[in-house]
Amino acid sequence: MAGLSESIQARLKALAEVFLRELPVRLETIENAAHDALVASAGSDDIQELRHHSHKLAGSAATFGFHRVTACAKRLEHSLDLCIDGGRLPSPDEREAMQRLVAELVEAGRIRTSEGALEELEEAEPEQHSDVRTVVSSSPVPAATAVTGEGDSGVADRIVALLVPDPELADLFSKRFSFYGFDPIVLSGIDELSTLGEPGSSVALVVHTHYINDGQKTAEAIGELTERVQSGLQIVYLSDRDDFDMRLLGVRSAGAAFFSSPFDINRILDTVDGLTSDAAGEPYHILIVDDDAEQVSYHALILQRAGMITSVVSDPRNMFAVLIETKPDLILMDMYMPECDGPELASIIRQQEAFVGVPIVFLSVETDEDKQFQALSRGGDGFLSKPIKADHLVTAVSHRVNRNRSMRFFMERDSLTGLLNHTHLMESLSTEVQRSERVNCGLCFAMIDIDHFKRVNDSYGHLTGDRVLKNLARLLTDRLRKTDVIGRYGGEEFGIVMFNVDATNAARILNSIREDFALLPHESGDTEFHCTFSCGLASFPAYDGPGPISEAADRALYEAKEAGRNRLILAPVE
């Protein structure tokens, strides 16, 4: 484990030895779960249980460098995800393939157990996916079912760790985070921070200020975690005190957010979701416009190492073809190029309505402030001087892109739920129907309405009603695919566009979400209550355009509410 202090290596080794001693029990648990899940009479809960155990083992084994165990567990997890995402049970061929994966996993674990703990923990190796592709290709799954299902939001890839002194509070937090797709880790002490994260990972640490009273020990543990995950650590402090000194202590202890008791778990969950969402989002795409090949290579390498995608234009005449193709988040442009300089090119870009909102940052050796301001007046948004430190370039570009994405987000989104607003939802429905026509595949449109929502507002107030809307929005986002389009249709109504899925599978997924929403507790002060929703579903090509399909879904929703609510009605094929 190059780069880690001796004390951290010693702690990791001790934890690895504990993990190694417990590995046989965990393997036996997976074998038992597989026995229940991989039989013809198994249900979806059995599949979910096996997936849960394989996912946890994959993560733990990876933490301690047990590469073969990790690889086997991940292959099993990916195979199970195909079925879960498709809302179906494994086929006989898939069950046979999964049985082989379980056997490989158990054998890998037994071999690793017999070897004992290494004197020095192994370095993590690059993840290999060739075996995953083999398993996928061996399973003949129809495209419409293989691509649809729950858990494609990516939140499970974000580590959420809970460190609170009250076990009941820790359990409550853990259950609520788990409901929304996170896989929270409950820690029992500061020492266990050494088990979290790796370079490039996103870690949200929800910690009670009880632990920062420990002073130096806590500071060292957080410092080591920060060094390990680099910029991926976000700390949310909980406190029984709400005074200036305690808040200042939280800030000085690297806190990104602070909550005082009584704790609003939903607000805390919102905050954690927001702090970690950037890591799960699309990478920034930067277009570099410069005719100096060496400079281009240098800056592209810096940005690529920071996880960004780069495209290059060396001839300004090719600018618009690349802009249309790549749709960059930001243009990093040299001031001086042959035939057309940077300010001139910026002016041409700004004349095109489609690219008015793309930030342009000049990067040049020009130090004359008058010329810099003149360049900005021609359409630029910022100016950076060469040479620039690598971390300064990454920070400047990241902050500008993040701000621009945020502005775009709020222009297109409903301010309360963060989902698409009505206009952009219906534009997306029209676009996806056209896409379905081009590629000859199915599409579904669902309309959802929260039952008796007026009673919620009348009984508990509009702030609580807003929380119910946000809870449903988050549940939909977490349980549907990233490719599914979710919007707030208006009031307590939501719309969902599901591309490349048939009505049967769409109904199965949405019914599962409906059942889970009915179990989700909502709070108003000390009062806990539950809500349900009704759903109308229509499909393409049964209804052959955005107008007909939305009208059919709306009629089906009305029928669902007339039939007693808390149900899904599928629009009949005419």
C-alpha positions in Angstrom: 0.0 0.0 0.0 2.5 2.6 -1.2 1.9 6.1 0.0 0.2 5.1 3.3 1.8 5.7 6.6 3.0 2.7 8.7 0.3 3.2 11.2 -2.4 3.1 8.6 -0.9 0.0 7.0 -0.9 -1.7 10.5 -4.5 -0.9 11.0 -5.5 -2.1 7.6 -3.6 -5.3 8.2 -5.3 -5.9 11.5 -8.7 -5.4 10.0 -7.8 -7.6 7.1 -7.0 -10.4 9.5 -10.4 -10.0 11.1 -12.0 -10.1 7.7 -10.0 -13.2 6.8 -11.2 -15.0 9.9 -14.8 -14.1 9.2 -14.6 -15.0 5.5 -15.7 -18.7 5.8 -18.9 -17.6 7.6 -19.6 -15.0 4.9 -19.0 -17.6 2.1 -21.4 -20.0 3.9 -24.0 -17.2 4.0 -23.7 -16.7 0.3 -23.9 -20.4 -0.4 -27.1 -20.6 1.7 -28.5 -17.5 -0.1 -27.7 -19.0 -3.5 -29.4 -22.3 -2.5 -32.6 -20.3 -1.9 -32.2 -17.9 -4.9 -31.1 -20.2 -7.7 -34.0 -22.6 -7.7 -37.0 -22.5 -10.0 -39.3 -21.7 -7.1 -37.2 -18.7 -5.9 -38.7 -15.2 -5.8 -37.4 -11.7 -6.4 -36.6 -11.3 -2.6 -34.3 -14.3 -2.7 -32.4 -12.8 -5.7 -32.1 -9.4 -3.9 -30.8 -11.2 -0.8 -28.1 -13.0 -2.8 -27.2 -9.8 -4.6 -26.9 -7.9 -1.3 -24.5 -10.5 0.2 -22.3 -10.6 -3.0 -22.2 -6.8 -3.2 -21.0 -6.5 0.4 -18.4 -9.2 0.1 -17.1 -7.6 -3.1 -16.7 -4.3 -1.4 -15.0 -5.7 1.7 -12.7 -7.9 -0.2 -11.6 -5.0 -2.4 -10.9 -2.9 0.6 -8.3 -5.4 1.8 -6.9 -6.3 -1.6 -8.3 -9.8 -1.9 -8.5 -9.5 -5.7 -9.8 -12.9 -6.8 -12.6 -12.8 -4.2 -13.5 -9.3 -5.3 -13.6 -10.3 -9.0 -15.7 -13.4 -8.4 -18.2 -11.5 -6.1 -18.5 -8.7 -8.6 -19.2 -11.1 -11.5 -21.9 -12.7 -9.5 -23.3 -9.3 -8.5 -23.4 -8.1 -12.1 -25.2 -11.3 -13.2 -27.8 -10.8 -10.6 -28.2 -7.1 -11.5 -29.2 -8.1 -15.1 -32.2 -9.9 -13.7 -33.0 -7.3 -11.0 -32.8 -4.4 -13.5 -35.0 -6.4 -15.9 -37.6 -7.0 -13.2 -37.4 -10.8 -13.8 -36.1 -14.0 -12.4 -33.1 -15.8 -13.9 -33.6 -18.2 -16.8 -32.4 -21.9 -16.3 -29.2 -21.1 -18.2 -28.6 -18.1 -16.0 -29.2 -20.0 -12.8 -26.6 -22.6 -14.0 -24.1 -19.9 -14.8 -24.7 -18.2 -11.4 -24.2 -21.5 -9.6 -20.8 -21.8 -11.3 -20.0 -18.2 -10.2 -20.9 -19.0 -6.6 -18.7 -22.1 -6.7 -15.8 -20.0 -8.1 -16.3 -17.4 -5.3 -16.4 -20.0 -2.6 -13.2 -21.7 -4.0 -11.4 -18.3 -4.3 -12.3 -17.5 -0.7 -11.2 -20.9 0.6 -7.8 -20.6 -1.2 -7.4 -17.0 0.1 -8.2 -18.2 3.7 -5.7 -21.0 3.5 -3.0 -18.5 2.4 -3.4 -16.5 5.6 -2.9 -12.7 5.9 -0.1 -11.2 3.9 2.7 -9.4 5.6 1.8 -6.3 3.5 -1.6 -5.7 2.0 -1.7 -6.1 -1.8 -2.0 -3.1 -4.1 -5.4 -2.8 -5.8 -5.3 -4.0 -9.4 -7.3 -2.6 -12.3 -10.8 -4.0 -12.4 -11.2 -6.6 -15.1 -14.6 -6.9 -16.9 -14.0 -9.5 -19.5 -15.6 -12.3 -17.4 -18.6 -10.1 -16.8 -19.1 -9.7 -20.5 -18.9 -13.4 -20.9 -21.6 -14.0 -18.4 -23.8 -11.4 -19.9 -23.4 -12.8 -23.4 -24.2 -16.3 -22.3 -27.7 -15.2 -21.0 -30.2 -14.7 -23.8 -32.2 -11.8 -22.4 -34.6 -9.8 -24.5 -33.4 -6.2 -24.7 -36.7 -4.8 -23.4 -36.3 -6.6 -20.1 -32.6 -6.6 -19.7 -32.4 -2.8 -19.6 -35.2 -1.9 -17.2 -35.3 -2.1 -13.5 -34.4 -0.7 -10.1 -31.1 0.4 -8.7 -29.5 2.0 -11.8 -29.2 5.4 -10.2 -25.6 4.8 -9.1 -26.1 5.9 -5.4 -24.8 2.5 -4.2 -21.3 3.5 -5.6 -21.2 6.4 -3.1 -20.0 5.4 0.3 -22.0 6.8 3.2 -20.6 6.1 6.7 -22.5 6.8 9.9 -20.6 7.5 13.1 -23.0 8.4 15.9 -22.8 7.4 19.6 -26.5 6.5 19.9 -27.1 3.0 18.4 -30.9 3.6 18.0 -30.2 6.8 16.1 -27.6 5.0 13.9 -30.1 2.3 13.1 -32.7 4.8 12.2 -30.4 6.7 9.9 -29.1 3.5 8.3 -32.7 2.2 7.5 -33.7 5.5 6.0 -30.5 5.8 3.8 -30.9 2.2 2.8 -34.5 2.8 1.7 -33.3 5.3 -0.9 -30.7 3.0 -2.4 -27.6 3.9 -0.4 -25.6 1.1 1.3 -24.7 2.9 4.6 -21.8 1.7 6.8 -22.3 2.1 10.5 -19.1 2.7 12.3 -18.5 2.1 16.0 -15.5 4.4 16.5 -13.0 6.8 14.9 -10.5 4.0 14.3 -12.8 2.4 11.7 -12.4 5.4 9.4 -9.2 3.7 8.2 -11.4 1.1 6.5 -13.2 3.6 4.2 -12.5 4.7 0.7 -9.8 4.6 -1.9 -8.4 7.2 -4.3 -11.1 8.7 -6.5 -14.0 7.3 -4.4 -16.8 9.5 -3.0 -17.2 9.2 0.8 -19.9 11.0 2.8 -19.2 10.8 6.6 -22.2 11.7 8.8 -20.5 12.1 12.2 -21.7 13.4 15.6 -19.6 16.2 17.1 -19.2 14.0 20.2 -16.2 12.6 18.3 -14.5 15.8 17.4 -14.1 16.6 21.1 -11.4 13.9 20.9 -9.2 16.5 19.3 -6.0 15.3 17.8 -7.0 11.6 17.3 -10.1 12.6 15.3 -8.2 15.2 13.3 -5.5 12.6 12.4 -8.1 10.0 11.4 -10.0 12.5 9.2 -6.8 13.8 7.7 -5.7 10.3 6.8 -9.1 9.6 5.2 -8.9 12.9 3.3 -5.5 12.0 2.0 -6.7 8.6 0.9 -9.8 9.7 -1.0 -8.4 13.1 -2.0 -11.2 15.5 -2.9 -13.9 12.8 -2.5 -14.6 13.3 1.2 -17.6 15.2 2.5 -18.3 15.5 6.2 -21.7 16.2 7.7 -21.7 17.0 11.4 -24.6 16.3 13.8 -24.7 18.0 17.2 -26.8 18.3 20.3 -25.5 21.9 20.6 -26.3 24.7 18.1 -24.1 27.6 19.0 -21.4 29.6 17.2 -18.4 27.8 18.9 -19.7 24.3 18.0 -20.4 25.4 14.4 -17.0 26.9 14.1 -15.4 23.7 15.4 -17.3 21.8 12.7 -16.0 24.1 10.0 -12.4 23.8 11.4 -12.9 20.0 11.3 -13.6 20.1 7.6 -17.4 20.0 7.9 -19.4 20.7 4.7 -22.7 20.8 6.6 -24.0 21.0 10.2 -27.3 19.9 11.7 -28.5 20.3 15.3 -30.9 18.1 17.2 -33.7 17.2 16.8 -32.4 15.8 13.6 -34.4 16.1 10.4 -33.3 12.9 8.6 -34.8 13.9 5.3 -32.9 17.2 5.2 -29.7 15.4 6.1 -30.4 12.8 3.4 -31.0 15.6 0.9 -27.7 17.2 1.9 -25.7 14.0 1.6 -27.3 13.3 -1.8 -26.3 16.7 -3.0 -22.8 16.6 -1.7 -22.0 13.3 -3.3 -24.0 13.6 -6.5 -21.2 15.3 -8.5 -19.1 12.1 -8.2 -21.9 10.1 -9.7 -22.7 12.5 -12.5 -21.4 12.7 -16.1 -17.7 13.7 -16.4 -17.0 17.2 -17.6 -16.4 17.6 -21.3 -13.9 20.3 -22.2 -13.2 21.5 -25.7 -9.6 22.9 -26.1 -9.1 25.3 -28.9 -5.4 25.9 -29.5 -3.0 25.4 -32.5 0.0 24.5 -30.3 0.1 20.7 -30.1 2.4 20.6 -27.1 0.2 23.0 -25.1 -2.9 21.0 -26.1 -1.3 17.7 -25.0 -0.2 19.2 -21.6 -3.5 20.8 -20.7 -5.5 17.8 -22.0 -3.5 15.4 -19.8 -4.0 17.6 -16.7 -7.8 17.6 -17.3 -8.0 13.9 -18.2 -6.1 13.0 -15.0 -8.8 14.9 -13.1 -11.5 12.7 -14.7 -12.6 15.0 -17.5 -13.1 14.3 -21.2 -11.3 16.5 -23.7 -11.7 17.3 -27.4 -9.4 19.4 -29.5 -9.8 22.0 -32.3 -6.6 23.2 -33.8 -8.2 24.8 -36.9 -11.1 27.3 -36.0 -12.8 26.5 -39.2 -13.7 23.1 -37.7 -15.1 24.6 -34.6 -18.8 24.1 -35.2 -18.6 20.6 -36.4 -16.9 19.6 -33.1 -19.3 21.8 -31.1 -22.3 20.0 -32.5 -20.8 16.6 -32.1 -19.3 16.9 -28.6 -21.7 19.4 -26.8 -18.9 20.5 -24.4 -19.4 21.9 -20.9 -16.7 24.5 -21.4 -14.4 25.8 -24.2 -10.8 26.5 -23.2 -9.5 28.8 -25.9 -6.1 30.3 -26.7 -6.1 34.1 -27.4 -3.9 34.0 -30.5 -4.2 31.6 -33.4 -3.5 32.0 -37.1 -6.3 33.2 -39.4 -8.8 33.8 -36.5 -7.9 34.8 -33.0 -9.7 33.8 -29.8 -11.9 36.9 -29.3 -13.0 36.7 -32.9 -13.9 33.1 -32.6 -15.7 33.7 -29.4 -17.8 36.4 -31.2 -18.7 33.9 -33.9 -19.7 31.3 -31.4 -21.9 33.8 -29.5 -23.8 34.5 -32.7 -25.1 31.0 -32.7 -28.1 30.6 -30.4 -27.4 27.0 -29.6 -24.0 27.8 -28.1 -24.8 31.1 -26.2 -24.7 29.3 -22.9 -21.4 27.4 -23.3 -18.7 29.1 -21.1 -15.6 30.3 -22.9 -12.4 30.7 -20.9 -9.3 32.2 -22.5 -6.0 30.6 -21.7 -3.1 32.7 -22.8 0.3 34.1 -22.0 -1.2 37.6 -22.6 -0.7 39.7 -19.5 -2.0 43.0 -20.7 -5.1 43.6 -18.6 -6.7 45.9 -21.2 -6.4 43.1 -23.9 -7.7 40.6 -21.4 -10.8 42.7 -20.7 -11.3 43.3 -24.4 -11.2 39.6 -25.0 -13.8 39.1 -22.3 -16.1 41.7 -23.9 -16.1 39.7 -27.1 -17.9 36.8 -25.5 -15.5 35.3 -23.0 -16.4 34.3 -19.4 -13.0 34.1 -17.8 -9.3 34.5 -18.4 -6.4 32.3 -17.2 -2.7 33.0 -17.7 -0.1 30.6 -19.0 1.7 28.9 -17.4 -0.9 27.7 -14.9 -0.4 25.2 -12.1 -2.2 21.9 -12.8 -4.4 22.1 -9.7 -5.3 25.7 -10.5 -6.4 24.7 -14.0 -8.5 21.8 -12.7 -10.1 24.0 -10.0 -10.9 26.9 -12.3 -12.4 24.7 -15.0 -14.3 22.5 -12.5 -15.9 25.5 -10.7 -16.9 27.1 -13.9 -18.5 24.0 -15.3 -20.2 23.1 -12.1 -21.8 26.6 -11.8 -22.9 26.5 -15.4 -24.4 23.0 -15.0 -26.2 24.3 -11.9 -27.7 27.2 -13.8 -28.8 24.9 -16.6 -30.3 22.5 -14.1 -32.5 25.2 -12.5 -33.7 26.5 -15.9 -34.9 23.0 -16.9 -36.0 21.6 -13.5 -38.8 22.0 -11.0 -37.3 23.9 -8.2 -38.9 21.7 -5.4 -38.2 18.2 -6.6 -35.2 18.7 -9.0 -37.1 16.7 -11.7 -37.8 18.1 -15.2 -40.5 20.7 -15.3 -43.6 20.2 -17.3 -42.3 21.8 -20.5 -39.1 19.8 -20.7 -40.8 16.6 -19.6 -43.2 16.8 -22.6 -40.3 17.8 -24.9 -38.5 14.7 -23.8 -41.6 12.5 -24.4 -41.8 13.9 -28.0 -38.1 13.3 -28.5 -38.2 9.7 -27.1 -41.2 8.8 -29.2 -39.4 9.9 -32.3 -36.4 7.9 -31.2 -38.5 4.8 -30.7 -39.9 5.2 -34.2 -36.4 5.4 -35.7 -35.0 2.4 -33.9 -38.3 0.4 -33.9 -38.5 -0.3 -30.1 -41.0 0.1 -27.3 -41.6 3.0 -25.1 -43.9 3.6 -22.1 -45.3 6.8 -20.5 -46.6 6.7 -16.9 -48.6 9.3 -15.1 -48.5 9.2 -11.3 -50.7 11.1 -8.8 -50.3 11.1 -5.0 -53.6 9.9 -3.5 -55.5 12.4 -1.3 -52.7 14.8 -1.4 -54.9 17.7 -0.4 -55.6 15.9 2.9 -51.8 15.9 3.6 -51.6 19.7 3.0 -54.7 20.3 5.1 -53.7 18.0 8.0 -49.9 18.6 8.2 -49.2 21.8 6.2 -47.7 22.7 2.9 -44.1 22.2 4.1 -44.8 18.6 5.0 -46.7 18.2 1.6 -43.6 19.5 -0.1 -41.5 16.9 1.7 -43.8 14.1 0.5 -43.4 15.3 -3.1 -39.6 15.3 -2.6 -39.6 11.9 -1.1 -41.5 10.5 -4.1 -39.2 12.3 -6.5 -36.1 10.8 -4.8 -37.7 7.3 -4.7 -38.4 7.5 -8.5 -34.9 8.7 -9.2 -33.3 6.0 -7.2 -35.4 3.1 -8.4 -35.5 3.9 -12.2 -32.8 3.8 -14.8 -30.6 6.9 -15.5 -32.0 6.7 -19.0 -35.6 7.0 -17.8 -36.9 10.6 -18.0 -38.8 11.7 -14.8 -40.6 15.0 -14.5 -43.1 16.9 -12.4 -46.2 17.1 -14.5 -47.8 19.6 -12.2 -49.0 19.8 -8.6 -48.8 16.3 -7.1 -48.6 14.6 -10.6 -45.4 13.1 -12.1 -44.6 11.8 -15.5 -42.1 9.1 -16.5 -40.8 8.3 -20.0 -39.3 4.8 -20.2 -37.4 4.0 -23.4 -36.9 0.5 -24.8 -39.3 -1.3 -22.4 -42.6 -3.1 -22.9 -45.7 -2.4 -20.9 -45.5 -5.6 -18.9 -42.1 -4.9 -17.5 -42.8 -1.2 -17.0 -45.9 -2.1 -15.0 -43.9 -4.5 -12.8 -41.2 -1.9 -12.0 -43.7 0.9 -11.3 -45.9 -1.4 -9.1 -42.8 -2.3 -7.1 -42.1 1.4 -6.5 -45.8 2.0 -5.7 -45.6 -0.7 -3.0 -42.4 0.7 -1.6 -43.8 4.3 -1.5 -46.8 3.1 0.5 -44.3 1.7 3.2 -42.2 4.9 3.3 -42.9 6.8 6.5 -43.3 10.6 6.4 -43.0 12.8 9.4 -44.7 16.0 10.6 -43.3 16.9 14.0 -43.8 13.8 16.2 -46.5 12.3 13.9 -45.7 9.6 11.3 -48.0 8.9 8.4 -48.0 7.1 5.0 -49.1 8.0 1.5 -49.9 6.1 -1.7 -50.1 6.9 -5.3 -52.1 5.9 -8.4 -50.6 5.3 -11.8 -51.8 5.3 -15.4 -49.5 3.6 -18.0 -49.6 3.7 -21.8 -47.2 2.3 -24.4 -45.8 3.0 -27.8 -46.5 1.9 -30.5 -50.0 1.0 -29.1 -50.4 4.8 -29.0 -48.5 6.3 -31.9 -47.5 9.8 -30.8 -46.6 12.0 -27.8 -50.2 13.4 -27.7 -52.1 10.1 -27.9 -49.7 8.3 -25.4 -49.9 11.1 -22.8 -53.7 11.3 -23.2 -54.0 7.5 -22.8 -51.8 7.5 -19.7 -53.9 10.3 -18.2 -57.2 8.4 -18.8 -55.7 5.3 -17.2 -54.6 7.4 -14.2 -58.2 8.7 -13.9 -59.5 5.1 -14.0 -57.0 4.0 -11.3 -58.2 6.8 -9.0 -61.9 6.0 -9.7 -61.2 2.3 -9.0 -60.1 3.0 -5.5 -56.6 4.5 -5.8 -53.2 3.0 -4.9 -53.1 0.9 -8.1 -51.8 0.9 -11.6 -54.0 0.8 -14.7 -52.6 0.0 -18.1 -54.3 1.8 -21.0 -56.0 -0.7 -23.3 -54.6 -1.4 -26.7 -57.0 0.1 -29.2 
